[in-house]
């Protein structure tokens, strides 16, 4: 496949066709067009079925072969070491029929190209990433309802505190340094209150709320601090990171995690809309936008069947639903991975027009796939029958990326280092009787 200038068009090497699907001259390789990735995708797999392997392979192919950008919400820390390429003796480099003419199929070439990718790894303040920089937020950039939720104030019961908060923010809005709960606390002495009789009580309550909010340790205090989460995505398109990883388990505090994640998703949405508006004013040849693939591992944790009670968790769920419903217009595409499709928000999976089914032993979870994508049941559908018996990394693809053909495949290995792995077998050793 070639483009108009006769340069090769890269293809996504997802793995190998299963033997029953060998129809091509080179039957082993399973190649997909990158254009066909620009739809929401679902990867359904039981525990240990190879979900992170498949998702990791797709991510590597996107960033190594295209200008597309990937944002990973890494629920299990699987991509914590993704900056490292697997050793030379790993089987991913030695398996036969690996080379594709269009791009880097030996380790040295892959590593050289992989190391050039601009990436950023967001991690929490408790366990920061290798560069020691956790993500930060400018309090003043948060909508007022977000601020109220973080402080725990209600407009019907805490109107004096909210009025004082508005007053302080109005007076500080023109300062060069960003706002933060700590900065607001220092201004309490000059805040205006409408009810002098409640002054002491209101001051004490608001001070306590600001101290608690400041303990989240995610607030930007200096304008020049480059750890601002938002600025990573608002620079010129060519300067933005191609691979961004949000390391969820490194952030132990649930509130901190939810605030950062909701802010990240909201930022991606706002930036995509702004880019779209700017592009609509330019000629097509000057449009430098690229698709953004938002990978959400263990998606059932973030878009559960029932709305979360926590306001920040609810914003995460609503943001993902909004991207699923409207994101394609603005170049935002979800890759939702889950082992519990039955716990995902009803209707969300039906927005996914690319589907990867790996081993699913639970009849309930297999039934979700049958019902969601109008497949036939296992008794009448020979390709669905092996879903409970597939080996690790084996599965079924269908949707736009396979032209709606249901194709059995074996996933290619990730070439970057995964985190963790199976338990060692050394625990199964006989106890020395002596």
ZARO-890010 format. One record per residue (C-alpha): x negated, y, z; chain; residue number from 1; residue in three letters. Coordinates in Angstrom, 1 decimal. Example, Ala and Ser with C-alpha at 12.3 -4.5 7.8 and 13.67 -1.06 7.14 Angstrom:
<pts>
{pt {-12.3, -4.5, 7.8}, A, 1, ALA}
{pt {-13.7, -1.1, 7.1}, A, 2, SER}
</pts>
This chain:
<pts>
{pt {0.0, 0.0, 0.0}, A, 1, UNK}
{pt {-1.4, 3.4, -1.0}, A, 2, UNK}
{pt {-0.5, 7.0, -0.8}, A, 3, UNK}
{pt {-0.4, 9.5, -3.7}, A, 4, UNK}
{pt {-4.1, 10.3, -3.3}, A, 5, UNK}
{pt {-4.9, 6.5, -3.6}, A, 6, UNK}
{pt {-6.2, 6.4, 0.1}, A, 7, UNK}
{pt {-5.0, 3.4, 2.0}, A, 8, UNK}
{pt {-1.8, 3.8, 4.1}, A, 9, UNK}
{pt {-2.5, 2.3, 7.5}, A, 10, UNK}
{pt {-0.3, -0.5, 8.7}, A, 11, UNK}
{pt {0.4, -1.6, 12.2}, A, 12, UNK}
{pt {-1.1, -5.0, 12.9}, A, 13, UNK}
{pt {1.2, -6.3, 15.6}, A, 14, UNK}
{pt {0.0, -9.9, 15.4}, A, 15, UNK}
{pt {0.6, -13.1, 13.4}, A, 16, UNK}
{pt {3.6, -14.6, 11.9}, A, 17, UNK}
{pt {4.8, -17.9, 13.2}, A, 18, UNK}
{pt {4.3, -20.8, 10.8}, A, 19, UNK}
{pt {7.9, -21.0, 9.7}, A, 20, UNK}
{pt {7.8, -17.4, 8.5}, A, 21, UNK}
{pt {4.7, -17.8, 6.3}, A, 22, UNK}
{pt {5.8, -16.5, 2.9}, A, 23, UNK}
{pt {3.0, -14.0, 2.0}, A, 24, UNK}
{pt {-0.2, -14.6, 0.2}, A, 25, UNK}
{pt {-2.0, -13.9, 3.5}, A, 26, UNK}
{pt {0.6, -15.5, 5.8}, A, 27, UNK}
{pt {-1.2, -15.1, 9.1}, A, 28, UNK}
{pt {-1.2, -11.3, 9.4}, A, 29, UNK}
{pt {2.0, -9.5, 10.6}, A, 30, UNK}
{pt {1.9, -5.9, 9.4}, A, 31, UNK}
{pt {4.5, -3.2, 9.9}, A, 32, UNK}
{pt {4.9, 0.2, 8.4}, A, 33, UNK}
{pt {4.3, 3.1, 10.9}, A, 34, UNK}
{pt {7.3, 5.0, 9.4}, A, 35, UNK}
{pt {9.5, 2.2, 10.7}, A, 36, UNK}
{pt {8.4, 2.9, 14.3}, A, 37, UNK}
{pt {10.3, 6.3, 14.3}, A, 38, UNK}
{pt {13.3, 4.8, 16.0}, A, 39, UNK}
{pt {13.9, 4.0, 19.7}, A, 40, UNK}
{pt {12.6, 0.5, 20.6}, A, 41, UNK}
{pt {13.3, -2.0, 23.3}, A, 42, UNK}
{pt {10.9, -4.7, 24.5}, A, 43, UNK}
{pt {12.7, -7.3, 26.5}, A, 44, UNK}
{pt {10.6, -10.0, 28.3}, A, 45, UNK}
{pt {10.7, -12.1, 31.5}, A, 46, UNK}
{pt {7.9, -12.0, 34.0}, A, 47, UNK}
{pt {4.6, -13.2, 32.5}, A, 48, UNK}
{pt {5.9, -13.3, 29.0}, A, 49, UNK}
{pt {3.3, -10.8, 27.6}, A, 50, UNK}
{pt {5.3, -7.6, 27.6}, A, 51, UNK}
{pt {2.3, -5.4, 28.5}, A, 52, UNK}
{pt {0.2, -7.1, 25.8}, A, 53, UNK}
{pt {2.7, -6.4, 23.1}, A, 54, UNK}
{pt {3.3, -2.8, 24.2}, A, 55, UNK}
{pt {-0.4, -2.2, 24.6}, A, 56, UNK}
{pt {-1.1, -3.5, 21.1}, A, 57, UNK}
{pt {1.5, -1.2, 19.6}, A, 58, UNK}
{pt {0.1, 1.8, 21.6}, A, 59, UNK}
{pt {-3.5, 1.1, 20.4}, A, 60, UNK}
{pt {-2.4, 0.8, 16.8}, A, 61, UNK}
{pt {-0.5, 4.2, 16.9}, A, 62, UNK}
{pt {-3.4, 6.2, 18.4}, A, 63, UNK}
{pt {-6.2, 4.5, 16.5}, A, 64, UNK}
{pt {-4.6, 4.7, 13.1}, A, 65, UNK}
{pt {-2.3, 7.7, 13.1}, A, 66, UNK}
{pt {-2.0, 11.2, 14.5}, A, 67, UNK}
{pt {1.0, 10.1, 16.6}, A, 68, UNK}
{pt {1.0, 10.8, 20.3}, A, 69, UNK}
{pt {1.9, 8.4, 23.1}, A, 70, UNK}
{pt {3.0, 9.2, 26.6}, A, 71, UNK}
{pt {3.0, 6.2, 28.9}, A, 72, UNK}
{pt {5.0, 6.0, 32.2}, A, 73, UNK}
{pt {2.9, 3.2, 33.6}, A, 74, UNK}
{pt {5.0, 1.6, 36.3}, A, 75, UNK}
{pt {2.6, -1.2, 37.2}, A, 76, UNK}
{pt {-0.8, 0.5, 36.5}, A, 77, UNK}
{pt {-1.4, -1.7, 33.4}, A, 78, UNK}
{pt {-3.1, 1.1, 31.5}, A, 79, UNK}
{pt {-5.3, 2.3, 34.4}, A, 80, UNK}
{pt {-8.5, 1.0, 32.7}, A, 81, UNK}
{pt {-7.4, 1.5, 29.1}, A, 82, UNK}
{pt {-10.4, 3.8, 28.5}, A, 83, UNK}
{pt {-12.5, 0.6, 28.5}, A, 84, UNK}
{pt {-12.8, -1.7, 25.5}, A, 85, UNK}
{pt {-12.9, -5.5, 26.0}, A, 86, UNK}
{pt {-16.3, -7.2, 26.0}, A, 87, UNK}
{pt {-17.9, -8.4, 22.8}, A, 88, UNK}
{pt {-17.3, -12.1, 23.6}, A, 89, UNK}
{pt {-13.6, -11.7, 24.2}, A, 90, UNK}
{pt {-11.4, -13.7, 21.8}, A, 91, UNK}
{pt {-9.7, -10.7, 20.5}, A, 92, UNK}
{pt {-12.9, -10.0, 18.5}, A, 93, UNK}
{pt {-13.6, -13.6, 17.5}, A, 94, UNK}
{pt {-10.2, -14.9, 16.2}, A, 95, UNK}
{pt {-10.3, -15.6, 12.5}, A, 96, UNK}
{pt {-8.3, -13.7, 9.9}, A, 97, UNK}
{pt {-8.6, -10.5, 12.0}, A, 98, UNK}
{pt {-10.0, -8.0, 9.5}, A, 99, UNK}
{pt {-7.7, -5.6, 7.7}, A, 100, UNK}
{pt {-9.2, -3.5, 5.0}, A, 101, UNK}
{pt {-7.8, -0.2, 6.2}, A, 102, UNK}
{pt {-9.3, 0.2, 9.7}, A, 103, UNK}
{pt {-11.9, -0.8, 12.3}, A, 104, UNK}
{pt {-11.7, -4.5, 12.9}, A, 105, UNK}
{pt {-15.0, -5.1, 14.7}, A, 106, UNK}
{pt {-15.6, -4.1, 18.3}, A, 107, UNK}
{pt {-18.2, -1.4, 17.6}, A, 108, UNK}
{pt {-16.0, 0.4, 15.1}, A, 109, UNK}
{pt {-13.0, 0.2, 17.3}, A, 110, UNK}
{pt {-14.8, 1.4, 20.4}, A, 111, UNK}
{pt {-16.4, 4.4, 18.5}, A, 112, UNK}
{pt {-13.0, 5.5, 17.3}, A, 113, UNK}
{pt {-11.2, 4.8, 20.6}, A, 114, UNK}
{pt {-13.7, 6.9, 22.5}, A, 115, UNK}
{pt {-12.9, 9.9, 20.3}, A, 116, UNK}
{pt {-9.3, 9.9, 21.2}, A, 117, UNK}
{pt {-8.3, 12.9, 23.4}, A, 118, UNK}
{pt {-6.6, 11.4, 26.4}, A, 119, UNK}
{pt {-5.4, 12.5, 29.9}, A, 120, UNK}
{pt {-4.5, 10.3, 32.8}, A, 121, UNK}
{pt {-2.1, 11.8, 35.3}, A, 122, UNK}
{pt {-2.4, 10.3, 38.8}, A, 123, UNK}
{pt {-1.2, 11.3, 42.2}, A, 124, UNK}
{pt {-3.2, 13.2, 44.9}, A, 125, UNK}
{pt {-3.4, 10.0, 47.1}, A, 126, UNK}
{pt {-5.3, 8.0, 44.5}, A, 127, UNK}
{pt {-6.6, 10.4, 41.9}, A, 128, UNK}
{pt {-7.9, 9.3, 38.5}, A, 129, UNK}
{pt {-11.6, 8.9, 37.7}, A, 130, UNK}
{pt {-12.0, 12.7, 37.1}, A, 131, UNK}
{pt {-10.5, 13.4, 40.5}, A, 132, UNK}
{pt {-7.7, 15.6, 39.0}, A, 133, UNK}
{pt {-4.1, 15.0, 39.9}, A, 134, UNK}
{pt {-1.3, 16.8, 38.1}, A, 135, UNK}
{pt {0.0, 20.1, 39.4}, A, 136, UNK}
{pt {3.2, 22.2, 38.9}, A, 137, UNK}
{pt {3.8, 25.9, 39.1}, A, 138, UNK}
{pt {6.6, 26.4, 41.6}, A, 139, UNK}
{pt {7.7, 29.5, 39.7}, A, 140, UNK}
{pt {8.3, 27.5, 36.5}, A, 141, UNK}
{pt {10.9, 25.2, 38.3}, A, 142, UNK}
{pt {14.6, 25.9, 37.8}, A, 143, UNK}
{pt {16.2, 27.3, 40.9}, A, 144, UNK}
{pt {18.3, 24.2, 41.4}, A, 145, UNK}
{pt {15.2, 22.1, 41.4}, A, 146, UNK}
{pt {13.7, 24.3, 44.0}, A, 147, UNK}
{pt {16.8, 24.1, 46.2}, A, 148, UNK}
{pt {16.7, 20.3, 46.0}, A, 149, UNK}
{pt {13.1, 20.1, 47.0}, A, 150, UNK}
{pt {13.7, 22.4, 49.9}, A, 151, UNK}
{pt {16.9, 20.6, 50.9}, A, 152, UNK}
{pt {19.1, 23.7, 50.9}, A, 153, UNK}
{pt {22.8, 23.9, 49.8}, A, 154, UNK}
{pt {24.3, 27.1, 48.4}, A, 155, UNK}
{pt {27.4, 26.6, 50.5}, A, 156, UNK}
{pt {25.7, 26.1, 53.8}, A, 157, UNK}
{pt {22.3, 27.9, 53.5}, A, 158, UNK}
{pt {23.2, 31.1, 51.7}, A, 159, UNK}
{pt {20.9, 33.2, 54.0}, A, 160, UNK}
{pt {17.9, 31.0, 53.2}, A, 161, UNK}
{pt {18.6, 31.0, 49.5}, A, 162, UNK}
{pt {19.0, 34.8, 49.5}, A, 163, UNK}
{pt {15.6, 35.2, 51.2}, A, 164, UNK}
{pt {14.1, 32.7, 48.7}, A, 165, UNK}
{pt {15.4, 34.8, 45.7}, A, 166, UNK}
{pt {14.1, 38.0, 47.3}, A, 167, UNK}
{pt {10.6, 36.6, 47.8}, A, 168, UNK}
{pt {10.4, 35.1, 44.3}, A, 169, UNK}
{pt {11.6, 38.4, 42.7}, A, 170, UNK}
{pt {8.8, 40.3, 44.5}, A, 171, UNK}
{pt {6.1, 37.8, 43.5}, A, 172, UNK}
{pt {7.1, 37.2, 39.9}, A, 173, UNK}
{pt {4.6, 39.7, 38.5}, A, 174, UNK}
{pt {1.6, 38.4, 40.4}, A, 175, UNK}
{pt {-1.1, 36.7, 38.4}, A, 176, UNK}
{pt {-1.5, 33.6, 40.6}, A, 177, UNK}
{pt {1.2, 31.0, 40.4}, A, 178, UNK}
{pt {3.9, 30.7, 43.1}, A, 179, UNK}
{pt {3.8, 27.9, 45.6}, A, 180, UNK}
{pt {5.6, 27.0, 48.8}, A, 181, UNK}
{pt {2.5, 28.0, 50.7}, A, 182, UNK}
{pt {2.5, 31.5, 49.1}, A, 183, UNK}
{pt {6.2, 31.9, 49.8}, A, 184, UNK}
{pt {5.7, 31.0, 53.5}, A, 185, UNK}
{pt {3.1, 33.7, 53.8}, A, 186, UNK}
{pt {5.8, 36.2, 52.6}, A, 187, UNK}
{pt {8.4, 35.3, 55.1}, A, 188, UNK}
{pt {7.6, 38.2, 57.4}, A, 189, UNK}
{pt {8.7, 40.7, 54.7}, A, 190, UNK}
{pt {11.7, 38.7, 53.4}, A, 191, UNK}
{pt {15.1, 40.4, 53.4}, A, 192, UNK}
{pt {18.0, 38.9, 55.3}, A, 193, UNK}
{pt {21.6, 40.0, 55.3}, A, 194, UNK}
{pt {22.5, 38.8, 58.8}, A, 195, UNK}
{pt {20.1, 40.0, 61.4}, A, 196, UNK}
{pt {21.8, 37.9, 64.1}, A, 197, UNK}
{pt {20.7, 34.8, 62.4}, A, 198, UNK}
{pt {17.2, 36.1, 61.5}, A, 199, UNK}
{pt {15.2, 33.9, 63.9}, A, 200, UNK}
{pt {17.1, 30.7, 63.1}, A, 201, UNK}
{pt {16.9, 31.4, 59.3}, A, 202, UNK}
{pt {13.2, 32.2, 59.4}, A, 203, UNK}
{pt {12.4, 29.1, 61.4}, A, 204, UNK}
{pt {14.5, 26.8, 59.1}, A, 205, UNK}
{pt {13.1, 28.2, 55.9}, A, 206, UNK}
{pt {9.5, 28.1, 57.2}, A, 207, UNK}
{pt {10.0, 24.4, 58.1}, A, 208, UNK}
{pt {11.4, 23.7, 54.6}, A, 209, UNK}
{pt {8.5, 25.4, 52.9}, A, 210, UNK}
{pt {5.9, 23.5, 55.0}, A, 211, UNK}
{pt {7.6, 20.2, 54.1}, A, 212, UNK}
{pt {7.7, 21.1, 50.4}, A, 213, UNK}
{pt {4.0, 22.2, 50.5}, A, 214, UNK}
{pt {3.1, 18.7, 51.8}, A, 215, UNK}
{pt {4.0, 17.3, 48.4}, A, 216, UNK}
{pt {0.5, 18.6, 47.4}, A, 217, UNK}
{pt {1.4, 19.0, 43.7}, A, 218, UNK}
{pt {1.6, 22.8, 43.6}, A, 219, UNK}
{pt {-0.7, 25.0, 41.4}, A, 220, UNK}
{pt {-2.3, 27.8, 43.4}, A, 221, UNK}
{pt {-4.6, 29.4, 40.8}, A, 222, UNK}
{pt {-3.9, 30.4, 37.3}, A, 223, UNK}
{pt {-7.1, 29.0, 35.9}, A, 224, UNK}
{pt {-6.5, 25.5, 37.4}, A, 225, UNK}
{pt {-6.5, 23.2, 34.3}, A, 226, UNK}
{pt {-4.6, 20.5, 36.1}, A, 227, UNK}
{pt {-1.2, 22.1, 35.3}, A, 228, UNK}
{pt {0.9, 19.3, 34.0}, A, 229, UNK}
{pt {2.9, 21.6, 31.6}, A, 230, UNK}
{pt {-0.2, 23.2, 30.0}, A, 231, UNK}
{pt {-1.3, 19.8, 28.7}, A, 232, UNK}
{pt {1.6, 19.8, 26.3}, A, 233, UNK}
{pt {2.1, 23.4, 25.5}, A, 234, UNK}
{pt {-1.3, 24.1, 23.9}, A, 235, UNK}
{pt {-1.6, 24.2, 20.1}, A, 236, UNK}
{pt {-0.5, 20.8, 18.6}, A, 237, UNK}
{pt {-4.0, 19.9, 17.5}, A, 238, UNK}
{pt {-5.4, 20.4, 21.0}, A, 239, UNK}
{pt {-2.9, 18.3, 22.8}, A, 240, UNK}
{pt {-3.9, 14.8, 24.1}, A, 241, UNK}
{pt {-3.0, 12.0, 21.9}, A, 242, UNK}
{pt {-2.7, 9.5, 24.7}, A, 243, UNK}
{pt {-1.3, 10.5, 28.1}, A, 244, UNK}
{pt {-0.9, 8.1, 31.0}, A, 245, UNK}
{pt {1.2, 8.7, 34.0}, A, 246, UNK}
{pt {-0.1, 6.3, 36.7}, A, 247, UNK}
{pt {3.1, 5.7, 38.7}, A, 248, UNK}
{pt {1.8, 3.4, 41.5}, A, 249, UNK}
{pt {-1.0, 5.8, 42.4}, A, 250, UNK}
{pt {1.6, 8.2, 43.7}, A, 251, UNK}
{pt {2.8, 6.6, 46.9}, A, 252, UNK}
{pt {5.3, 9.3, 48.0}, A, 253, UNK}
{pt {8.6, 8.7, 46.2}, A, 254, UNK}
{pt {9.7, 12.3, 46.2}, A, 255, UNK}
{pt {6.4, 13.4, 44.8}, A, 256, UNK}
{pt {6.6, 10.7, 42.1}, A, 257, UNK}
{pt {10.2, 11.7, 41.1}, A, 258, UNK}
{pt {9.5, 15.4, 41.0}, A, 259, UNK}
{pt {6.5, 14.9, 38.8}, A, 260, UNK}
{pt {8.2, 12.5, 36.5}, A, 261, UNK}
{pt {11.3, 14.5, 36.1}, A, 262, UNK}
{pt {9.1, 17.6, 35.4}, A, 263, UNK}
{pt {7.1, 15.7, 32.8}, A, 264, UNK}
{pt {10.1, 14.4, 30.9}, A, 265, UNK}
{pt {11.7, 17.9, 31.0}, A, 266, UNK}
{pt {8.5, 19.4, 29.7}, A, 267, UNK}
{pt {8.3, 16.9, 26.8}, A, 268, UNK}
{pt {11.9, 17.8, 25.8}, A, 269, UNK}
{pt {11.4, 21.6, 26.0}, A, 270, UNK}
{pt {8.1, 21.5, 24.1}, A, 271, UNK}
{pt {9.6, 19.2, 21.4}, A, 272, UNK}
{pt {12.6, 21.7, 20.9}, A, 273, UNK}
{pt {10.2, 24.6, 20.8}, A, 274, UNK}
{pt {8.0, 22.9, 18.2}, A, 275, UNK}
{pt {11.1, 22.0, 16.2}, A, 276, UNK}
{pt {12.3, 25.7, 16.2}, A, 277, UNK}
{pt {8.9, 26.9, 15.1}, A, 278, UNK}
{pt {8.6, 24.3, 12.4}, A, 279, UNK}
{pt {12.0, 25.3, 11.0}, A, 280, UNK}
{pt {10.6, 28.8, 10.2}, A, 281, UNK}
{pt {7.6, 27.4, 8.3}, A, 282, UNK}
{pt {7.1, 25.7, 5.0}, A, 283, UNK}
{pt {7.0, 21.9, 5.2}, A, 284, UNK}
{pt {3.3, 21.8, 4.3}, A, 285, UNK}
{pt {2.5, 23.9, 7.4}, A, 286, UNK}
{pt {4.4, 21.6, 9.8}, A, 287, UNK}
{pt {1.8, 20.1, 12.0}, A, 288, UNK}
{pt {4.1, 18.2, 14.3}, A, 289, UNK}
{pt {3.6, 14.5, 15.1}, A, 290, UNK}
{pt {6.0, 12.0, 16.7}, A, 291, UNK}
{pt {5.7, 11.5, 20.4}, A, 292, UNK}
{pt {6.3, 7.9, 21.6}, A, 293, UNK}
{pt {7.4, 7.8, 25.3}, A, 294, UNK}
{pt {6.6, 4.4, 26.7}, A, 295, UNK}
{pt {8.6, 3.5, 29.8}, A, 296, UNK}
{pt {7.6, 0.3, 31.5}, A, 297, UNK}
{pt {10.1, -1.4, 33.8}, A, 298, UNK}
{pt {12.8, 1.0, 32.4}, A, 299, UNK}
{pt {15.5, -0.4, 34.7}, A, 300, UNK}
{pt {13.7, 1.4, 37.6}, A, 301, UNK}
{pt {14.2, 4.8, 35.9}, A, 302, UNK}
{pt {17.5, 4.4, 34.1}, A, 303, UNK}
{pt {19.5, 2.1, 36.4}, A, 304, UNK}
{pt {23.1, 1.0, 35.8}, A, 305, UNK}
{pt {24.4, 3.4, 38.4}, A, 306, UNK}
{pt {23.4, 7.0, 38.8}, A, 307, UNK}
{pt {20.7, 7.5, 41.5}, A, 308, UNK}
{pt {21.6, 9.4, 44.6}, A, 309, UNK}
{pt {18.2, 11.2, 44.8}, A, 310, UNK}
{pt {18.6, 14.4, 42.6}, A, 311, UNK}
{pt {15.1, 14.1, 41.1}, A, 312, UNK}
{pt {15.6, 10.4, 40.2}, A, 313, UNK}
{pt {18.9, 11.4, 38.7}, A, 314, UNK}
{pt {17.1, 14.0, 36.5}, A, 315, UNK}
{pt {14.7, 11.3, 35.3}, A, 316, UNK}
{pt {17.6, 9.1, 34.3}, A, 317, UNK}
{pt {19.5, 11.9, 32.6}, A, 318, UNK}
{pt {16.3, 13.0, 30.7}, A, 319, UNK}
{pt {15.8, 9.5, 29.3}, A, 320, UNK}
{pt {19.4, 9.3, 28.3}, A, 321, UNK}
{pt {19.2, 12.6, 26.5}, A, 322, UNK}
{pt {16.1, 11.6, 24.6}, A, 323, UNK}
{pt {17.8, 8.4, 23.6}, A, 324, UNK}
{pt {20.8, 10.2, 22.3}, A, 325, UNK}
{pt {19.2, 13.2, 20.7}, A, 326, UNK}
{pt {15.4, 12.8, 20.7}, A, 327, UNK}
{pt {14.9, 11.5, 17.2}, A, 328, UNK}
{pt {15.8, 14.9, 15.7}, A, 329, UNK}
{pt {13.0, 16.5, 17.6}, A, 330, UNK}
{pt {10.4, 13.7, 17.1}, A, 331, UNK}
{pt {10.8, 12.0, 20.5}, A, 332, UNK}
{pt {11.0, 8.2, 20.4}, A, 333, UNK}
{pt {11.4, 5.8, 23.4}, A, 334, UNK}
{pt {9.7, 2.5, 23.8}, A, 335, UNK}
{pt {11.7, 0.9, 26.7}, A, 336, UNK}
{pt {10.2, -2.2, 28.2}, A, 337, UNK}
{pt {12.0, -4.2, 30.8}, A, 338, UNK}
{pt {12.4, -7.7, 32.2}, A, 339, UNK}
{pt {15.9, -6.9, 33.6}, A, 340, UNK}
{pt {18.1, -5.5, 30.7}, A, 341, UNK}
{pt {21.2, -6.3, 32.8}, A, 342, UNK}
{pt {20.1, -3.5, 35.3}, A, 343, UNK}
{pt {19.6, -0.8, 32.6}, A, 344, UNK}
{pt {22.1, 1.9, 32.1}, A, 345, UNK}
{pt {25.0, 0.5, 29.9}, A, 346, UNK}
{pt {24.7, 1.8, 26.4}, A, 347, UNK}
{pt {21.1, 2.8, 26.6}, A, 348, UNK}
{pt {19.7, -0.3, 24.9}, A, 349, UNK}
{pt {22.2, 0.0, 22.0}, A, 350, UNK}
{pt {20.3, 3.3, 21.1}, A, 351, UNK}
{pt {17.3, 1.1, 20.3}, A, 352, UNK}
{pt {17.2, 0.1, 16.7}, A, 353, UNK}
{pt {13.8, -1.7, 16.9}, A, 354, UNK}
{pt {13.9, -4.8, 19.2}, A, 355, UNK}
{pt {11.2, -7.1, 20.5}, A, 356, UNK}
{pt {12.4, -10.2, 22.4}, A, 357, UNK}
{pt {9.8, -12.2, 24.2}, A, 358, UNK}
{pt {10.4, -15.1, 26.6}, A, 359, UNK}
{pt {13.7, -14.7, 28.4}, A, 360, UNK}
{pt {14.5, -17.6, 30.6}, A, 361, UNK}
{pt {17.6, -16.1, 32.3}, A, 362, UNK}
{pt {20.8, -16.8, 30.3}, A, 363, UNK}
{pt {22.2, -13.6, 31.7}, A, 364, UNK}
{pt {19.3, -11.5, 30.2}, A, 365, UNK}
{pt {19.5, -13.4, 26.9}, A, 366, UNK}
{pt {23.2, -12.7, 26.8}, A, 367, UNK}
{pt {22.5, -9.0, 27.0}, A, 368, UNK}
{pt {20.5, -9.2, 23.8}, A, 369, UNK}
{pt {23.2, -11.2, 22.1}, A, 370, UNK}
{pt {25.9, -8.7, 23.1}, A, 371, UNK}
{pt {23.9, -5.5, 22.6}, A, 372, UNK}
{pt {22.7, -6.2, 19.0}, A, 373, UNK}
{pt {25.5, -8.4, 17.9}, A, 374, UNK}
{pt {23.4, -11.5, 17.6}, A, 375, UNK}
{pt {24.9, -15.0, 17.5}, A, 376, UNK}
{pt {24.6, -17.2, 20.5}, A, 377, UNK}
{pt {21.8, -19.7, 21.0}, A, 378, UNK}
{pt {23.8, -22.7, 19.8}, A, 379, UNK}
{pt {24.4, -21.1, 16.4}, A, 380, UNK}
{pt {21.2, -19.1, 16.0}, A, 381, UNK}
{pt {18.0, -21.2, 15.7}, A, 382, UNK}
{pt {15.7, -18.2, 16.2}, A, 383, UNK}
{pt {17.2, -17.3, 19.5}, A, 384, UNK}
{pt {17.0, -20.8, 20.9}, A, 385, UNK}
{pt {13.3, -20.7, 21.7}, A, 386, UNK}
{pt {13.6, -17.5, 23.7}, A, 387, UNK}
{pt {13.5, -19.5, 26.9}, A, 388, UNK}
{pt {10.6, -21.6, 25.8}, A, 389, UNK}
{pt {8.2, -19.1, 24.0}, A, 390, UNK}
{pt {4.6, -19.1, 25.2}, A, 391, UNK}
{pt {3.1, -15.9, 26.5}, A, 392, UNK}
{pt {3.0, -13.3, 23.7}, A, 393, UNK}
{pt {5.3, -15.2, 21.4}, A, 394, UNK}
{pt {8.6, -13.5, 20.4}, A, 395, UNK}
{pt {11.1, -12.3, 17.9}, A, 396, UNK}
{pt {11.2, -8.9, 16.2}, A, 397, UNK}
{pt {14.1, -7.3, 14.3}, A, 398, UNK}
{pt {15.4, -3.9, 13.4}, A, 399, UNK}
{pt {14.1, -1.1, 11.2}, A, 400, UNK}
{pt {10.5, -2.3, 11.6}, A, 401, UNK}
{pt {11.3, -5.7, 10.0}, A, 402, UNK}
{pt {14.0, -4.4, 7.6}, A, 403, UNK}
{pt {16.5, -6.2, 9.9}, A, 404, UNK}
{pt {15.0, -9.6, 9.2}, A, 405, UNK}
{pt {14.6, -11.6, 12.4}, A, 406, UNK}
{pt {10.9, -12.6, 12.4}, A, 407, UNK}
{pt {9.1, -14.9, 14.9}, A, 408, UNK}
{pt {5.6, -13.7, 15.7}, A, 409, UNK}
{pt {2.6, -14.1, 18.0}, A, 410, UNK}
{pt {1.4, -10.8, 19.4}, A, 411, UNK}
{pt {-2.1, -9.7, 18.9}, A, 412, UNK}
{pt {-4.2, -9.1, 22.0}, A, 413, UNK}
{pt {-4.8, -5.7, 23.5}, A, 414, UNK}
{pt {-8.4, -4.6, 22.7}, A, 415, UNK}
{pt {-8.5, -2.3, 25.7}, A, 416, UNK}
{pt {-8.9, -3.6, 29.3}, A, 417, UNK}
{pt {-5.7, -4.4, 31.1}, A, 418, UNK}
{pt {-5.5, -3.9, 34.9}, A, 419, UNK}
{pt {-5.1, -6.9, 37.2}, A, 420, UNK}
{pt {-4.2, -10.4, 36.0}, A, 421, UNK}
{pt {-3.1, -13.7, 37.3}, A, 422, UNK}
{pt {-4.3, -15.0, 40.7}, A, 423, UNK}
{pt {-7.5, -17.0, 40.6}, A, 424, UNK}
{pt {-7.1, -20.7, 41.2}, A, 425, UNK}
{pt {-9.7, -20.8, 43.9}, A, 426, UNK}
{pt {-7.0, -20.8, 46.6}, A, 427, UNK}
{pt {-6.0, -24.3, 45.5}, A, 428, UNK}
{pt {-9.1, -25.9, 47.2}, A, 429, UNK}
{pt {-9.1, -28.6, 49.8}, A, 430, UNK}
{pt {-9.9, -27.6, 53.3}, A, 431, UNK}
{pt {-13.2, -28.8, 54.6}, A, 432, UNK}
{pt {-12.1, -31.4, 57.2}, A, 433, UNK}
{pt {-15.4, -31.0, 59.0}, A, 434, UNK}
</pts>
